[in-house]
């Protein structure tokens, strides 16, 4: 997650007041435990950069499924 770390660092430096985390490509993963592990790691990273990791919403999405549903 090097890019995620950079984004969080930049968000902290420019004093972004609130963020939402989007986990993409969850349709490619069948392992719920692995998804939960990724969420836990993300919350730890948020806390490291002084964001309220336990309060920030983490939304699971599938860009592929969204793209397929275009009319």
N, C-alpha and C positions, 0 to 999 in steps of 0.2 A: 504494500500500500504506500509506496513512496510518493506517488502523485497526490494521494489523499492527505498525507502529512503536509505536503507543500500547500495544498489548498487550505487546510486548517490553519497553518502558520500565517498565510496571507490574510485570511479572514480575521484572525486575531490582531494582526498588525494594523489593519485598516478599520478595526473596531466594528466589525459586522455585528449588529445587535442580536440577531437570531438566525438560526439555520435549521434546515430539515435535511436529513440524510436519505438518499435514495439508493437502495441496493438493486442494481439492474441485473438482468439475465438470471433471475431466480428460477425461471422455467427450465433452465439447463441443469438444475441441481435437484436431485430427488432426495437428498439426505437432509432431513429437517435438523438433525443435530449439528451438521456442518453449518447450516444457515444461522442457527443460534450462536454458534461459536464465532462466526463472522460478526454478528451483531454485538456480542460481548467485547470482541477486540475493538470494534468501532467505538463503543461507549468508553472503553479505557483510553483510546486515543483522544476522544473528545475531552475527557477529563484532563488528560495530560496538557492539552492546549487551553485549559481553563474555560471550557464550555460545560454546561450542565449535562453531562453524558447520560445521566439517569432520566432526564426529563425531555431530551430532544427526541422528536419522533423519527423513527426509522421506517421508511416505507419500502416495501418489497414490490418491485415492478418487473415487467417483461416488455422491453421495447419491441421485440419481435411480435408478440401477440397484439400489442397496440398498433403496430404498423399493418398487420394482417387485417385488422378490423376497419380499415379505411373504407369509405364508401366511394 
